Amino acid sequence: MISLIFIIIFIFCLAFAIACILVGHQFITTYNSDFHKNYFYYQVSFYAFAIYGIWGQILVRTMLSSLDTGVKVVETVANFLPVLGLPFLFISWIMLINMAYSMSEVPVKPVWRYINSGLLLVLFIGGYVAYTFSKSSGNFIDTHLKYVEVGALIGIDLVYYCAFITIVYRQIKKYNIPGKRYLWRFSVLVMLAFLVRSVLLPFSFINFWILALVILIYFGSNFIPLFYLRINSDQIFKPVRAEHTNDEVMKYLFKKYRITKREREIVMQICLGKTNQQIADELFISLQTVKDHTHRIYSKIGINSRMQLVQKVNG
């Protein structure tokens, strides 16, 4: 029964990870902004750590237990797996700071390079010292090791997420950023997602049922800020546009792929960098109609994004 529950939870977690990464990639091909690129890499590194550190640990425990491996060996290997996944988490911290600065297109302050480098050095030294001490003291497998790991990760996480929300607040106050209220709400949702994960994570050691729930929430926590950004990005960012359209190429594409008159109008609007809602208002049609036409245009040409369409039109 427990195995079945965890299989179902794993499928849902994988679905959350794939959906968030795919939507993040769609952001890049629609808006082509540094903010969306940083957010995409943040999502990839976050879920890479989550899959490796959480599900990798569960898989290793299951495999070693089935081989009648000693409890101490199982605990040792399982407890140190999240440590090996730290590079992914470290990248997510860097992308988080980059994302905050890219909201106003301001370069990341050089001081963060020293902070990130120093933190990485501390993590390596701390891990080595902990390993040496625990081995020499005979307490390599300590019942409190997992709590120490979780506490340390949450502590470092807290520093970076507090820095993230602080930088965003200062950027919004200092610069005239389009859609600043949407960016602030998004940032607050990102911070709340972290707080939910941090509060629930220590409870995962109580029993298997709570662990399953915590893992599901951990993977799904990023979905809400992503969904909020998905429905409001048009209010903040300008879609990619064609800088130098080639009329001959455009006529050739229209003829080759049998683009209808209405579809041609939509292609022209896309090339001007109009959002779907702006196109709907300009052509006096519904938003869903614009999306349906756009989907058909992409299908006919054999592409799947605005960026690819713009590249085609530019020749």
C-alpha angles and dihedrals in degrees: 000000000000091000091053092050092052092048089054091046090049091053091051092046091050090049091052091049095047093044094050093047093047092049089047090053090048088056090057094050092046103043105013092205128150089237093059092044091053091046091051093051089045090056093046094050093043094054092040088059093043093052094042099039099039109026093031089057093049091048093049092048091051095047096046093045091052089054091056091247116171118268092239093054092048092051092046095052095040095048093052097047093083088053090059089052093056094102089067092049091045090055090050089055091052092048090049092058092043089051092054093052095042091062087080095027090244117147116252111262113256091235089074090062089061092043092051093045091047092049092051090051091049091051092053094045092044092051092049093047092048091049094048094045095047092047095048093044094050092239098106090132103048124172090226096050094097091051091050091051094048092045093050094048093047090048094053090041089054092054093052096043091048088050089049096053091043093052091047091051092050093045092052092048095045103040134047096241118179112243092009093161091056091049091049092051090047090051091049090051090051089051092047091050089055092048092051091051092047095049095047100040097078090054091060090085094064099081143325095267094055089043090056091050093047092050091051092050091045092057095040097047093087093052097077097055089042092052091048091052091046094059095041105038091098088061092055111029135043116235119241113278138197109260097188114021118198110217094198092051091047093052090047092052093047091052097041096049096034095239110189125230093258091046090051090055090052092048089053091050092048090052088055089057096250120159120236091256092050090050090051091051093045095050096035094238133120124273091242091053089055090051092048092050091046091052091051091048091052091047093050094049094039098240135115108205146047090245092059091048091051091049090052093050092047088057 
